[in-house]
Amino acid sequence: MKRVASAERTTLETSIRCTFTIDGNGTAAIHTGVGFLDHMLTSLAKHGLFDIDATCKGDLHIDAHHTVEDLGIVMGKALKQALGDKAGIVRCGTAFVPMDEALSFVTLDISGRPFLKFEADFKGAMCGAFDTQLTEEFFRGLAMEAGLTLHMKVLYGANDHHMIESLFKAFARALDAASQLDGRFTDIPSTKGVLE
């Protein structure tokens, strides 16, 4: 049985719906109005073998901040629901992913204790029409709502597109590894007996 859940959120700034399938095929149907974000989330789905269906209508006439941040929040909620009680999962995952001259590192724990450590020395304020600062805002929203202890770092790079994309791909692979069912046990992978 696939682990899948949907979440929605409507405010005066955004209206978002997201369905997240952990045991997917890498299929993405992303429509946020922010082309670069759509591209990054399509990469996330493909490299994590997740199925992600997300639509967002946001106040893009202001900027993309609310759209990007709120989508991270909604996606995090869907992911948390899809994980259920987390019984039998590996729990931790780590990935290094290069993209041309850029190399990113992500390690995470599906701990139930949200935390984000984010380090990236982007070269410009914008990557096309995308504010590079919003990369951190997306992952903060996702980590806080999904209950991830998440450490992300661009080790080096010269091109912001490459650095951001390597972060998304590394996150996808780390989350894929952590969310897998271990197969050797079926209980909660914690001495506390809960992950919350």
N, C-alpha and C positions, 0 to 999 in steps of 0.2 A: 504494500500500500504506500503510495507516494505521500511524502510529508509536504503539505501545501496549505497556505492560508492567505486570506485577503484582509486588507485594512483600508480604511478610508478616513479622510480628514477634510473638513470644509471650514474655512475661516473667511474673513473679509478680504484676505490677500490671495488665498489659493484654494483650489478644489482638486483633491488628489485621490486616486484609487490605485492600489497596487496589489497584485497577486504574485506571491513568491513560492515557487516549487523547488524544494531542496533537491529532490531526486528527479532531476529533469534531464533534458537533452541539449541544453545550451541555446534554447530558443528565446528570442527577445521580441517583444512588441512594445516599443517605448515611444511615447509621444508626449514630450514635455514642453515643446516650443523652444527649447534650447538645444540646438543641433549638436554642439560639442558634448553636452551631457548625454544626449541620446546615444552618441557614439561610444562614450565611456561605459554606459550601462549595458550596451550591446556586447562590449568586450568582457564586462564582468560576467554576464550570463554565459557567454561562449567558453570562457576559460575556467569557470567554476562548474560547468555543466548544470547550471540552474536555468529554470524557465522563469522569466520575468515579464509580466504584463503590467505596464504602468502608463497611466495618463494623468496629465496635470494641466490645469488651466490656472495660470498665475498672473500677477500684476507685472507683466514684462514691460509695460510702458514706463515703469519706474526703473527696474533692473531685474536681474535674474536671482537676486539673493533669496527672496522668500520661496521661489520655486525650488531652488536647489536644496536649501536647508530643510524645507518642509517635506520634500520627497525623501530625503534621508530619514526623517522621523517616521514617515508612513512605511517606508520599506523596512525599517528596523522593527516596527510593530508587527508587520506581516512575517518577518523572519522569526521573531520570538515566538509567535503563535505556531508557526510551522514546526519549530523545534520541539514543541510540546514540553514534556517534563525532562527532556534531554537524556532519558535513560538509554544506555548503551552507546552513546556517542564517544568518539575519540577525545573530544573536548578542546584540545590545543592543536594549532597548525601554524606552520612557518613556511614562507616562500621568498626566494630571491628571484626577481624577474628582470631581465635586461630588455631594453628596446633601443637598438642601435647604440649610441654613446651613453645612454642613461641606464642606471641600475637602481632598483628599488628593493627594499626589504620590508616585509610585513610579518609580524607574529601576533597571534591572538589567542585568547582563551574565552570560550563560551562559559564564562564564570557566573553570570548573573550580576556581576559587579561592574557597572559601566565606568570606563576610563578611556581616554584617548591621549596618547603621546604622539605628536605629529611634528616631523622635521622635514622641511623641504625648502631649498634655496632657489625659488623660481627666479628667472631672469627678468621677467616683465610683469606688469600689472595685469595684462590681458593676454589670453591665448586665443587669437581670433576675436570673437565677440564674447568670450568666456572670461570672467574675472578669476584669475588663478587662485585668489584667496578662498573662493567658494569650494575648492577641493576639500580643504580642511572642514568647512562648515557642513558639507554633505556627510563626511565620515563621522563627525561629532554627533550629528543628529541620529545617524544609523547606530552608532555604538551605544549611545545613551538609551535608545529605545529597545534595542535588541539585547542589552545586557552583556556587551562584549568588553573585555579588557583588550584594548587594541593599540599596538605600537606600530607606527609607520614611519619610514625614513627613506628619502631619496639620497642614496649614498653619493652619487655624482651624476652630472648630466649637463648639457649645454642647451638643449631644446625643450621648452616648456611642454609642448605637446607630448614629446617622448617621455618626459619625467612623469607627467600626470597619468599617461596611459600605462606606464610600467607600474605605478602605484595601484591602479584599478585592477590590473591583471594579477599582481602579487596578492592583493586582498582576495580576489576570487579564488586563487589557488590555496591560500591559507585557510579560507573559510570552507572550501570544499574538503580539505583534509580534516579539519576540526569537526565538521558536521557529519562525517561518515560514521556509520554504525560499526563498532569495533569487531563484533562477532565473537569475542572471547567472553563477554559478560553482557548482562542485560539490565544491570542496575544503574543507579546514578553514579557517575564517575567523580565522587567526592566523599571524603571521610565524614562530612556533615550529613550525607544522605540527601541533600538538596543542592540545587544550583540556582540560587536566587539572591 
